Amino acid sequence: MRVRLLAALCAVLALGLAACTSSGNPSPAPPASGDVAKKTIPFDGDWGWVKQPAKMDLGVTHTQDSLDDSEPDAARARGMKILSNDGAVWQNIHLMGFGTLNPEPSPGEFDWDSLDKRLELVKDTDGKAMLTLCCSPDWMKGGPDGATDWDKLEKAPLPEHYADFAKLAAAAVQRYPQVTRVLVWNELKGFYDEDKNRWDYEGYTQFYNEVYQAVKAVRPDVQVGGPYEVMTSLAPDQATGSALKGDWGVADQRALDVVDYWLSHNVGADFIVPNFLDIDALIGTLFQA
């Protein structure tokens, strides 16, 4: 049991780091078997991680107020200079929220203005563009057409509108050819099942698969990944604790279940995005002798 859990977490770490390499393409295959022993960092048991061939690239996420035209000219210029001088290679922007407006307030009626400005900023600062496909218009969540209730931003789209969101995602990557990576959703917002006291990983994976297929149908060159699950640590006596533990605490089994299910049921993935709350302690435990 512990090996299975550790394998899932190692996959999160290894593929998440692979997604941050400087190449815009998926990482190359591991070295031939004769070279593995020299280049593999061992984990517990038979598991290991092959060191990536390129250095990790750093990035930033633009949020509510981020070098917009409304900012003071001098401050905006300083910020753009920092980004232009490799302050961040990747620049992440959300499809809706976190500084961008509703891109499709009513079905088939688009408003790209705020996204246009954010993507133009990435271009002006010579950055690489990543688009987080979150969040969704109100009408996809059961709300009225033409209205945006920002208090409900983190609500997930209804299953009957997964295909509508996938079409919106496809339209976005077609409009912005500079986007080379997309992350499907953000921290599983709205996908927690209160009745079962666990994440609705089945629903999220269904949602992910529809978005993945829609994006790849129009831009097969775009890298698509997920699930951006928060890997939380708990006290040893917590009921949802797992067998994976260390000085940092005990990994939440509910988070590991998301990764395990998604890895087994997604229709394709170019990278995986982990969100470690205590990454220093966790990596230290994983890499200890």
Secondary structure, 3 states (H helix, E strand, C coil): CHHHHHHHHHHHHHHHHHCCECCCCCCCCCCCHHHHHHHEEECCCCCEEECCCCCECCEEECCCCCCCCCCCHHHHHHHHHHHHHHHCCEEEEECCECCECCCCCECCECCCHHHHHHHHHHHHCCCEEEEEECCCCHHHHCCCCCCCCHHHCCCCCCHHHHHHHHHHHHHHHHHCCCEEEEEECCCCCCCEECCCCEECHHHHHHHHHHHHHHHHHHCCCCEEEEEEEEECEECCCCCCEEEEEECCEEEEHHHHHHHHHHHHHCCCCCEEEEEECCHHHHHHHHCCC
